């Protein structure tokens, strides 16, 4: 994705109060499987987008079996899930949530992540949480989490663009 194209993307809709409640309620269930959900998210991401795996220095050139068993993958997955937990806790406090997302975007710029990679995580996260939520999984739950992931990706993308422009 070219920088100009990323800048032209429109922001996603804001979460409704009902969607925020849905996310908070279902997060309590996801938390019980947080490490597994995180690892499954990244394995899915690497399988569907092998170029993303190459951004992660410890995983470059490794077969998927080794990546899956990697302590570094589990550690990174737990950090990402910790970020999601903070985002969920700050849903009612945009003045705290927005800077959290911006900082994450800036950090990813310094790690060598590409702008187009940011929006690839959300769909894999949704696939990973669906089995964890079992009977709680509904169209409304999917829509709420999808919208949160799109808002996080959008905020990170804006912060990454800002960092790139700073040079």
RABELRA-V219669 format. One record per residue. N is the residue number from 1. RES is the residue in three letters. SS is DSSP state (hx for helix, st for strand, lp for the rest). PSI is psi in whole degrees, 0 to 359 (* if undefined). D_FIRST is the distance of its C-alpha to the first C-alpha in whole Angstrom. Layout:
BEGIN
n:N res:RES ss:SS psi:PSI d_first:D_FIRST
n:N res:RES ss:SS psi:PSI d_first:D_FIRST
END
This chain:
BEGIN
n:1 res:UNK ss:lp psi:124 d_first:0
n:2 res:UNK ss:lp psi:153 d_first:4
n:3 res:UNK ss:hx psi:317 d_first:6
n:4 res:UNK ss:hx psi:320 d_first:8
n:5 res:UNK ss:hx psi:318 d_first:6
n:6 res:UNK ss:hx psi:322 d_first:6
n:7 res:UNK ss:hx psi:331 d_first:10
n:8 res:UNK ss:hx psi:346 d_first:11
n:9 res:UNK ss:lp psi:137 d_first:11
n:10 res:UNK ss:lp psi:149 d_first:14
n:11 res:UNK ss:lp psi:148 d_first:16
n:12 res:UNK ss:lp psi:167 d_first:18
n:13 res:UNK ss:lp psi:157 d_first:21
n:14 res:UNK ss:lp psi:154 d_first:24
n:15 res:UNK ss:lp psi:140 d_first:26
n:16 res:UNK ss:lp psi:167 d_first:29
n:17 res:UNK ss:hx psi:320 d_first:32
n:18 res:UNK ss:hx psi:319 d_first:33
n:19 res:UNK ss:hx psi:321 d_first:29
n:20 res:UNK ss:hx psi:317 d_first:30
n:21 res:UNK ss:hx psi:320 d_first:33
n:22 res:UNK ss:hx psi:315 d_first:32
n:23 res:UNK ss:hx psi:314 d_first:29
n:24 res:UNK ss:hx psi:319 d_first:32
n:25 res:UNK ss:hx psi:313 d_first:35
n:26 res:UNK ss:hx psi:335 d_first:32
n:27 res:UNK ss:hx psi:324 d_first:31
n:28 res:UNK ss:hx psi:327 d_first:35
n:29 res:UNK ss:hx psi:315 d_first:35
n:30 res:UNK ss:hx psi:322 d_first:32
n:31 res:UNK ss:hx psi:328 d_first:33
n:32 res:UNK ss:hx psi:342 d_first:36
n:33 res:UNK ss:hx psi:30 d_first:33
n:34 res:UNK ss:hx psi:316 d_first:31
n:35 res:UNK ss:hx psi:316 d_first:30
n:36 res:UNK ss:hx psi:315 d_first:30
n:37 res:UNK ss:hx psi:316 d_first:27
n:38 res:UNK ss:hx psi:314 d_first:25
n:39 res:UNK ss:hx psi:315 d_first:26
n:40 res:UNK ss:hx psi:321 d_first:25
n:41 res:UNK ss:hx psi:311 d_first:22
n:42 res:UNK ss:hx psi:326 d_first:21
n:43 res:UNK ss:hx psi:316 d_first:23
n:44 res:UNK ss:hx psi:318 d_first:21
n:45 res:UNK ss:hx psi:314 d_first:17
n:46 res:UNK ss:hx psi:326 d_first:18
n:47 res:UNK ss:hx psi:322 d_first:20
n:48 res:UNK ss:hx psi:336 d_first:17
n:49 res:UNK ss:lp psi:77 d_first:14
n:50 res:UNK ss:hx psi:335 d_first:17
n:51 res:UNK ss:hx psi:332 d_first:14
n:52 res:UNK ss:hx psi:322 d_first:14
n:53 res:UNK ss:hx psi:325 d_first:18
n:54 res:UNK ss:lp psi:340 d_first:17
n:55 res:UNK ss:lp psi:331 d_first:16
n:56 res:UNK ss:lp psi:105 d_first:19
n:57 res:UNK ss:hx psi:315 d_first:22
n:58 res:UNK ss:hx psi:343 d_first:25
n:59 res:UNK ss:hx psi:358 d_first:23
n:60 res:UNK ss:lp psi:126 d_first:22
n:61 res:UNK ss:lp psi:0 d_first:24
n:62 res:UNK ss:lp psi:143 d_first:26
n:63 res:UNK ss:lp psi:153 d_first:27
n:64 res:UNK ss:hx psi:326 d_first:26
n:65 res:UNK ss:hx psi:319 d_first:30
n:66 res:UNK ss:hx psi:320 d_first:30
n:67 res:UNK ss:hx psi:315 d_first:27
n:68 res:UNK ss:hx psi:326 d_first:28
n:69 res:UNK ss:hx psi:358 d_first:31
n:70 res:UNK ss:lp psi:132 d_first:30
n:71 res:UNK ss:hx psi:327 d_first:31
n:72 res:UNK ss:hx psi:322 d_first:28
n:73 res:UNK ss:hx psi:313 d_first:26
n:74 res:UNK ss:hx psi:317 d_first:28
n:75 res:UNK ss:hx psi:314 d_first:28
n:76 res:UNK ss:hx psi:317 d_first:25
n:77 res:UNK ss:hx psi:319 d_first:25
n:78 res:UNK ss:hx psi:324 d_first:28
n:79 res:UNK ss:hx psi:317 d_first:26
n:80 res:UNK ss:hx psi:317 d_first:23
n:81 res:UNK ss:hx psi:328 d_first:26
n:82 res:UNK ss:hx psi:321 d_first:28
n:83 res:UNK ss:hx psi:315 d_first:25
n:84 res:UNK ss:hx psi:318 d_first:25
n:85 res:UNK ss:hx psi:315 d_first:28
n:86 res:UNK ss:hx psi:319 d_first:28
n:87 res:UNK ss:hx psi:316 d_first:26
n:88 res:UNK ss:hx psi:317 d_first:28
n:89 res:UNK ss:hx psi:335 d_first:31
n:90 res:UNK ss:lp psi:13 d_first:29
n:91 res:UNK ss:lp psi:326 d_first:29
n:92 res:UNK ss:lp psi:359 d_first:31
n:93 res:UNK ss:lp psi:75 d_first:31
n:94 res:UNK ss:hx psi:332 d_first:27
n:95 res:UNK ss:hx psi:342 d_first:29
n:96 res:UNK ss:hx psi:327 d_first:28
n:97 res:UNK ss:hx psi:314 d_first:26
n:98 res:UNK ss:hx psi:311 d_first:23
n:99 res:UNK ss:hx psi:327 d_first:24
n:100 res:UNK ss:hx psi:313 d_first:24
n:101 res:UNK ss:hx psi:318 d_first:20
n:102 res:UNK ss:hx psi:317 d_first:19
n:103 res:UNK ss:hx psi:319 d_first:21
n:104 res:UNK ss:hx psi:317 d_first:19
n:105 res:UNK ss:hx psi:314 d_first:16
n:106 res:UNK ss:hx psi:316 d_first:17
n:107 res:UNK ss:hx psi:319 d_first:19
n:108 res:UNK ss:hx psi:329 d_first:16
n:109 res:UNK ss:hx psi:316 d_first:14
n:110 res:UNK ss:hx psi:338 d_first:18
n:111 res:UNK ss:hx psi:351 d_first:18
n:112 res:UNK ss:lp psi:10 d_first:15
n:113 res:UNK ss:lp psi:149 d_first:12
n:114 res:UNK ss:lp psi:149 d_first:9
n:115 res:UNK ss:hx psi:317 d_first:7
n:116 res:UNK ss:hx psi:341 d_first:6
n:117 res:UNK ss:hx psi:331 d_first:9
n:118 res:UNK ss:hx psi:317 d_first:11
n:119 res:UNK ss:lp psi:357 d_first:11
n:120 res:UNK ss:hx psi:340 d_first:12
n:121 res:UNK ss:hx psi:319 d_first:15
n:122 res:UNK ss:hx psi:307 d_first:17
n:123 res:UNK ss:hx psi:323 d_first:18
n:124 res:UNK ss:hx psi:324 d_first:19
n:125 res:UNK ss:hx psi:316 d_first:21
n:126 res:UNK ss:hx psi:317 d_first:22
n:127 res:UNK ss:hx psi:324 d_first:24
n:128 res:UNK ss:hx psi:326 d_first:25
n:129 res:UNK ss:hx psi:337 d_first:27
n:130 res:UNK ss:hx psi:309 d_first:28
n:131 res:UNK ss:hx psi:329 d_first:31
n:132 res:UNK ss:hx psi:329 d_first:32
n:133 res:UNK ss:hx psi:345 d_first:33
n:134 res:UNK ss:hx psi:244 d_first:35
n:135 res:UNK ss:hx psi:346 d_first:37
n:136 res:UNK ss:hx psi:346 d_first:35
n:137 res:UNK ss:lp psi:118 d_first:32
n:138 res:UNK ss:lp psi:172 d_first:32
n:139 res:UNK ss:hx psi:323 d_first:29
n:140 res:UNK ss:hx psi:319 d_first:30
n:141 res:UNK ss:hx psi:313 d_first:29
n:142 res:UNK ss:hx psi:315 d_first:26
n:143 res:UNK ss:hx psi:319 d_first:25
n:144 res:UNK ss:hx psi:312 d_first:26
n:145 res:UNK ss:hx psi:322 d_first:24
n:146 res:UNK ss:hx psi:317 d_first:21
n:147 res:UNK ss:hx psi:320 d_first:21
n:148 res:UNK ss:hx psi:314 d_first:21
n:149 res:UNK ss:hx psi:321 d_first:18
n:150 res:UNK ss:hx psi:322 d_first:16
n:151 res:UNK ss:hx psi:320 d_first:18
n:152 res:UNK ss:hx psi:312 d_first:17
n:153 res:UNK ss:hx psi:319 d_first:14
n:154 res:UNK ss:hx psi:313 d_first:13
n:155 res:UNK ss:hx psi:319 d_first:16
n:156 res:UNK ss:hx psi:317 d_first:14
n:157 res:UNK ss:hx psi:314 d_first:11
n:158 res:UNK ss:hx psi:317 d_first:13
n:159 res:UNK ss:hx psi:322 d_first:15
n:160 res:UNK ss:hx psi:318 d_first:13
n:161 res:UNK ss:hx psi:316 d_first:12
n:162 res:UNK ss:hx psi:316 d_first:15
n:163 res:UNK ss:hx psi:318 d_first:16
n:164 res:UNK ss:hx psi:317 d_first:14
n:165 res:UNK ss:hx psi:329 d_first:15
n:166 res:UNK ss:hx psi:332 d_first:19
n:167 res:UNK ss:lp psi:* d_first:18
END
